[in-house]
Amino acid sequence: MPEYAMLLRRFHLQPVWRQPTLCFVIKRFRHKALERLFTTGSARGVNPEFAAKLRRMLKVLNDSREPQGMNLPGYRLHALHGEREGQWALWVSGNWRLVFEFDGDDATNVDLVDYH
């Protein structure tokens, strides 16, 4: 008999099974291929060289509650200025950046941008 079953029996406890719930913090994507990559895992529409890194970035962004949660080595988090005031960017590769905003605890307007 498994150990947890013995503990349940010993203390007269009933197990409670709950359905896992998915709670996404990313509320809005501006780039449809990024949304597809995040929700289905399909890299169609995204440069294959960036797909693995973008998957990791989107997972961390989804788990973050503030921009500083994205301040990881190699991501080069930086705040944007001018017309993009309030947005944040992460370095993907070369001129490519993952750009996003935070609305409270939620990431929004997630986009993949090519800086020329």
Contacts in CASP RR format, 6 or more apart in sequence:
PFRMAT RR
TARGET T0000
AUTHOR 0000-0000-0000
METHOD contacts of the structure
MODEL  1
MPEYAMLLRRFHLQPVWRQPTLCFVIKRFRHKALERLFTTGSARGVNPEF
AAKLRRMLKVLNDSREPQGMNLPGYRLHALHGEREGQWALWVSGNWRLVF
EFDGDDATNVDLVDYH
7 13 0 8 1.000
8 14 0 8 1.000
8 15 0 8 1.000
24 62 0 8 1.000
25 61 0 8 1.000
25 62 0 8 1.000
25 63 0 8 1.000
25 64 0 8 1.000
25 65 0 8 1.000
25 105 0 8 1.000
25 106 0 8 1.000
25 107 0 8 1.000
26 38 0 8 1.000
26 58 0 8 1.000
26 61 0 8 1.000
26 62 0 8 1.000
26 106 0 8 1.000
26 107 0 8 1.000
26 108 0 8 1.000
26 110 0 8 1.000
27 103 0 8 1.000
27 106 0 8 1.000
27 107 0 8 1.000
27 108 0 8 1.000
28 108 0 8 1.000
28 109 0 8 1.000
28 110 0 8 1.000
29 35 0 8 1.000
29 38 0 8 1.000
29 109 0 8 1.000
29 110 0 8 1.000
29 111 0 8 1.000
30 109 0 8 1.000
30 110 0 8 1.000
30 111 0 8 1.000
31 110 0 8 1.000
31 111 0 8 1.000
31 112 0 8 1.000
33 43 0 8 1.000
33 44 0 8 1.000
33 45 0 8 1.000
33 46 0 8 1.000
33 112 0 8 1.000
34 46 0 8 1.000
34 54 0 8 1.000
34 58 0 8 1.000
34 98 0 8 1.000
34 110 0 8 1.000
34 111 0 8 1.000
34 112 0 8 1.000
35 110 0 8 1.000
36 42 0 8 1.000
36 44 0 8 1.000
36 45 0 8 1.000
37 43 0 8 1.000
37 46 0 8 1.000
37 51 0 8 1.000
37 54 0 8 1.000
37 55 0 8 1.000
37 58 0 8 1.000
38 55 0 8 1.000
38 58 0 8 1.000
38 62 0 8 1.000
41 55 0 8 1.000
43 51 0 8 1.000
46 54 0 8 1.000
46 112 0 8 1.000
47 96 0 8 1.000
49 93 0 8 1.000
50 92 0 8 1.000
50 93 0 8 1.000
50 96 0 8 1.000
50 112 0 8 1.000
53 92 0 8 1.000
53 93 0 8 1.000
54 92 0 8 1.000
54 98 0 8 1.000
54 112 0 8 1.000
57 70 0 8 1.000
57 75 0 8 1.000
57 90 0 8 1.000
57 92 0 8 1.000
57 98 0 8 1.000
58 98 0 8 1.000
58 110 0 8 1.000
60 69 0 8 1.000
60 70 0 8 1.000
60 72 0 8 1.000
61 70 0 8 1.000
61 98 0 8 1.000
61 100 0 8 1.000
61 107 0 8 1.000
61 110 0 8 1.000
62 107 0 8 1.000
64 70 0 8 1.000
64 107 0 8 1.000
65 105 0 8 1.000
66 102 0 8 1.000
66 105 0 8 1.000
67 77 0 8 1.000
67 79 0 8 1.000
67 88 0 8 1.000
67 102 0 8 1.000
68 77 0 8 1.000
70 77 0 8 1.000
70 88 0 8 1.000
70 90 0 8 1.000
71 77 0 8 1.000
74 91 0 8 1.000
75 90 0 8 1.000
75 91 0 8 1.000
76 90 0 8 1.000
76 91 0 8 1.000
77 88 0 8 1.000
77 89 0 8 1.000
77 90 0 8 1.000
78 88 0 8 1.000
78 89 0 8 1.000
79 86 0 8 1.000
79 87 0 8 1.000
79 88 0 8 1.000
80 86 0 8 1.000
80 87 0 8 1.000
80 88 0 8 1.000
80 89 0 8 1.000
80 99 0 8 1.000
84 99 0 8 1.000
86 101 0 8 1.000
87 99 0 8 1.000
87 100 0 8 1.000
87 101 0 8 1.000
87 109 0 8 1.000
88 99 0 8 1.000
88 100 0 8 1.000
88 101 0 8 1.000
88 102 0 8 1.000
89 97 0 8 1.000
89 98 0 8 1.000
89 99 0 8 1.000
89 100 0 8 1.000
89 113 0 8 1.000
90 97 0 8 1.000
90 98 0 8 1.000
90 99 0 8 1.000
90 100 0 8 1.000
91 97 0 8 1.000
92 98 0 8 1.000
92 112 0 8 1.000
95 114 0 8 1.000
95 115 0 8 1.000
95 116 0 8 1.000
96 112 0 8 1.000
96 113 0 8 1.000
96 114 0 8 1.000
96 115 0 8 1.000
97 112 0 8 1.000
97 113 0 8 1.000
97 115 0 8 1.000
98 110 0 8 1.000
98 111 0 8 1.000
98 112 0 8 1.000
98 113 0 8 1.000
99 109 0 8 1.000
99 110 0 8 1.000
99 111 0 8 1.000
99 112 0 8 1.000
99 113 0 8 1.000
100 107 0 8 1.000
100 108 0 8 1.000
100 109 0 8 1.000
100 110 0 8 1.000
100 111 0 8 1.000
101 107 0 8 1.000
101 108 0 8 1.000
101 109 0 8 1.000
102 108 0 8 1.000
END
